[in-house]
Amino acid sequence: MTNALTQARIDLAAILRWSARLNYQQGVCNHFSLLAPGSDELFLVNPEGLFWSEVTASSLLLCDLDGRIVEGSGSVELSAFGLHAPIHRHNKKARAVLHTHSPYATALCLIDGGVVEPVFLAGLQFYGKIAYDEDCRGGAFSTREGDREAAILGDGNVLMMRNHGPLVVGPTVAAAFDRLYYLEETSHRQILAMSAQRPLRMVNAAVAQDLADQVPLFDAYADKHLTAIKRVLDREQPEYAS
């Protein structure tokens, strides 16, 4: 492995471990993928059957976009290829693709007409950048479904799949995870506010748009966020990087 690929493995393993701590995983389902450095055809993905809390850098599988395992032992959940490979293929800005059934973002996907509203400061980064798939067609067991979802996502950062859950993409694994984290935090606070049975107070559209445009600011913060995660894991679960 090149040094860049080794580091990519460590970073992806770190966010899988951290996401397990945050209760983003459901059973041994869901998957995070990351295009290999310098490649638009090969991606790392967590193997089927492992809890995210068990994943190590070396246990991640290196696959091609046609579903073949190039490096590593084990198998990949069928929907990981069906959903992730088409998004990587169609959107080269989506270097990282993270799909979970995290509780609160998924809850918004289960509400008829549920959307992320411009009501919470940390969530204004998503203003105008979330795509909604309103037509649940079951699991992504073929690339046809992934192609459909990729077309709906377009150049957005987040895809909210009705009756299913969220999918978040980013140019780096740090940026994608930071978006996933704040999507879940925003959804949590919005649902808490909705439970009060009082009208939500919307932020002015110009203010929301101004903050949503501050992408370099969020990406720089995302790098610091990942560094802090790895610092804790290096101390508490150093085997993640092995």
Phi, psi and omega per residue, in radians:
M1 nan 2.444 3.015
T2 -1.232 2.829 3.096
N3 -1.040 -0.669 -3.136
A4 -1.140 -0.715 3.123
L5 -1.204 -0.665 3.077
T6 -1.038 -0.786 3.142
Q7 -1.158 -0.655 3.096
A8 -1.081 -0.716 3.092
R9 -1.064 -0.779 -3.125
I10 -1.110 -0.762 -3.115
D11 -1.135 -0.754 -3.132
L12 -1.176 -0.719 3.084
A13 -1.074 -0.654 -3.128
A14 -1.105 -0.782 -3.092
I15 -1.294 -0.475 3.034
L16 -1.163 -0.789 3.106
R17 -1.060 -0.759 -3.096
W18 -1.198 -0.664 3.109
S19 -1.129 -0.571 3.055
A20 -1.102 -0.719 3.101
R21 -1.081 -0.577 -3.077
L22 -1.523 0.044 3.087
N23 1.187 0.634 3.110
Y24 -1.496 -0.349 -3.077
Q25 -1.498 2.595 3.048
Q26 -2.097 1.993 -3.066
G27 1.007 -2.334 3.014
V28 -1.949 0.496 3.126
C29 -1.624 3.111 3.090
N30 1.321 2.730 -2.982
H31 -2.660 2.573 3.033
F32 -2.050 2.405 3.111
S33 -2.335 2.713 -3.086
L34 -2.584 2.154 3.066
L35 -1.049 2.413 3.129
A36 -1.138 2.498 3.127
P37 -0.953 2.299 3.107
G38 1.379 0.092 -3.106
S39 -2.257 2.487 2.981
D40 -1.868 0.115 -3.028
E41 -2.114 -0.286 -3.095
L42 -2.064 2.433 3.115
F43 -2.439 2.619 3.038
L44 -1.544 2.504 3.119
V45 -2.643 2.624 3.106
N46 -1.243 2.445 -3.101
P47 -1.267 2.682 3.125
E48 -1.176 2.419 2.994
G49 1.659 -0.091 3.111
L50 -1.765 2.407 2.889
F51 -1.124 2.590 3.103
W52 -1.068 -0.492 3.120
S53 -1.201 -0.213 3.119
E54 -1.706 -0.263 -3.007
V55 -1.143 2.408 2.990
T56 -2.115 2.916 3.140
A57 -1.018 -0.702 -3.079
S58 -1.368 -0.296 -3.140
S59 -1.443 -0.229 3.106
L60 -1.159 2.485 -3.120
L61 -1.678 2.464 3.034
L62 -1.790 2.109 -3.024
C63 -2.222 2.825 2.974
D64 -1.738 3.003 -3.035
L65 -1.292 -0.112 3.080
D66 -1.701 0.090 3.029
G67 1.669 0.152 3.136
R68 -1.619 2.362 3.070
I69 -1.420 2.095 -3.092
V70 -1.618 -0.582 -3.076
E71 -2.623 2.285 3.112
G72 1.967 2.909 -3.136
S73 -2.084 2.541 -3.105
G74 2.158 -2.868 -3.124
S75 -2.327 2.899 3.129
V76 -2.077 2.350 3.106
E77 -0.961 2.383 -3.048
L78 -0.926 -0.742 -3.093
S79 -1.232 -0.304 3.061
A80 -1.120 -0.738 3.051
F81 -1.251 -0.755 -3.068
G82 -1.075 -0.592 -3.084
L83 -1.742 -0.847 -2.993
H84 -1.319 -0.789 -3.062
A85 -1.014 -0.796 3.120
P86 -1.097 -0.628 3.139
I87 -1.181 -0.759 3.048
H88 -1.067 -0.666 -3.088
R89 -1.210 -0.713 -3.022
H90 -1.548 -0.444 -3.051
N91 -2.222 1.650 -3.063
K92 -1.240 -0.222 3.025
K93 -1.323 -0.305 -3.138
A94 -1.524 1.239 3.119
R95 -1.172 -0.606 3.091
A96 -2.048 2.385 3.108
V97 -2.267 2.071 -3.068
L98 -2.092 2.130 3.122
H99 -2.157 2.229 3.127
T100 -2.396 2.995 2.904
H101 -2.019 0.782 -3.130
S102 -0.988 2.515 -2.874
P103 -0.997 -0.883 -2.936
Y104 -1.479 -0.690 3.051
A105 -1.122 -0.669 3.084
T106 -1.136 -0.684 3.124
A107 -1.016 -0.703 3.100
L108 -1.109 -0.572 3.110
C109 -1.206 -0.322 -3.095
L110 -1.627 -0.092 -3.139
I111 -1.645 2.264 3.104
D112 -1.035 2.033 -3.116
G113 1.381 0.137 -3.116
G114 -1.165 2.189 3.116
V115 -2.373 2.797 3.036
V116 -1.376 1.943 -3.086
E117 -1.521 2.683 3.088
P118 -1.392 1.318 -3.068
V119 -2.202 -0.325 -3.050
F120 -2.094 2.250 -3.011
L121 -0.890 -0.848 -3.069
A122 -1.194 -0.313 3.138
G123 -1.624 -0.067 -3.122
L124 -1.194 -0.299 3.068
Q125 -1.062 -0.359 -3.105
F126 -1.589 -0.031 -3.034
Y127 -1.027 2.135 3.120
G128 1.311 0.128 -3.047
K129 -2.082 0.146 -3.135
I130 -1.866 2.255 3.039
A131 -1.775 2.555 -3.116
Y132 -2.115 2.188 3.020
D133 -1.697 1.890 -3.059
E134 -1.565 -0.003 -3.011
D135 -2.099 1.476 -3.138
C136 -1.139 2.197 3.136
R137 -2.122 0.439 3.122
G138 1.493 -2.816 -3.088
G139 -1.290 2.771 3.134
A140 -1.554 1.300 -3.067
F141 -1.615 0.067 3.018
S142 -2.566 2.810 3.134
T143 -1.214 -0.263 3.067
R144 -1.074 -0.719 3.103
E145 -1.181 -0.696 3.085
G146 -1.106 -0.678 3.073
D147 -1.055 -0.739 -3.141
R148 -1.106 -0.785 -3.132
E149 -1.168 -0.667 3.121
A150 -1.086 -0.675 3.113
A151 -1.148 -0.652 3.119
I152 -1.218 -0.735 3.134
L153 -1.081 -0.718 -3.117
G154 1.020 -2.258 3.131
D155 -1.804 0.368 3.103
G156 -1.323 3.043 3.136
N157 -1.710 -0.438 -2.991
V158 -2.386 2.407 3.006
L159 -2.091 2.085 3.077
M160 -1.759 1.954 -3.061
M161 -1.685 1.973 -3.062
R162 -1.020 2.380 -3.111
N163 1.119 0.304 -3.081
H164 -2.364 -1.362 -3.118
G165 2.835 -3.068 -3.075
P166 -1.597 2.687 2.980
L167 -2.362 2.304 -3.057
V168 -2.194 2.440 3.122
V169 -2.177 2.856 3.097
G170 -2.882 2.847 3.130
P171 -1.275 -0.309 3.054
T172 -2.417 2.844 3.110
V173 -1.186 -0.554 3.106
A174 -1.127 -0.810 -3.129
A175 -1.117 -0.740 -3.132
A176 -1.127 -0.761 -3.126
F177 -1.165 -0.703 3.134
D178 -1.058 -0.689 3.084
R179 -1.138 -0.746 3.119
L180 -1.058 -0.782 -3.124
Y181 -1.051 -0.850 -3.087
Y182 -1.330 -0.413 2.986
L183 -1.123 -0.781 3.133
E184 -1.158 -0.744 3.122
E185 -1.105 -0.731 3.121
T186 -1.133 -0.773 3.131
S187 -1.088 -0.693 3.126
H188 -1.049 -0.859 -3.092
R189 -1.203 -0.632 3.115
Q190 -1.140 -0.748 -3.141
I191 -1.159 -0.651 3.051
L192 -1.061 -0.766 3.134
A193 -1.142 -0.701 3.127
M194 -1.102 -0.533 -3.111
S195 -1.195 -0.281 3.112
A196 -1.332 -0.130 3.122
Q197 1.021 0.615 3.053
R198 -2.132 2.690 -3.138
P199 -1.066 2.448 3.033
L200 -1.286 2.470 3.115
R201 -1.642 1.889 -3.082
M202 -1.361 2.539 3.047
V203 -1.457 2.516 3.097
N204 -0.933 2.383 -3.046
A205 -1.036 -0.666 -3.134
A206 -1.150 -0.678 3.108
V207 -1.158 -0.770 3.133
A208 -1.095 -0.746 -3.120
Q209 -1.148 -0.693 3.136
D210 -1.048 -0.751 -3.140
L211 -1.258 -0.660 3.130
A212 -1.090 -0.446 -3.119
D213 -1.406 -0.120 -3.071
Q214 -1.502 0.891 -3.056
V215 -1.049 -0.802 3.138
P216 -1.013 -0.606 3.119
L217 -1.117 -0.791 -3.135
F218 -1.190 -0.683 -3.116
D219 -1.171 -0.664 3.086
A220 -1.129 -0.689 3.085
Y221 -1.137 -0.665 -3.122
A222 -1.060 -0.706 3.111
D223 -1.074 -0.708 3.116
K224 -1.182 -0.637 3.118
H225 -1.074 -0.849 3.134
L226 -1.119 -0.685 3.111
T227 -1.050 -0.726 3.131
A228 -1.155 -0.695 3.110
I229 -1.056 -0.820 -3.117
K230 -1.173 -0.559 3.105
R231 -1.096 -0.740 3.105
V232 -1.194 -0.776 -3.140
L233 -1.142 -0.633 3.087
D234 -1.036 -0.561 -3.124
R235 -1.480 -0.689 -2.981
E236 -1.777 -0.550 -3.108
Q237 -2.432 1.048 -3.005
P238 -1.067 -0.326 -3.128
E239 -1.175 -0.268 -3.139
Y240 -1.010 -0.558 -3.054
A241 -1.522 -0.009 -3.079
S242 -1.416 nan nan
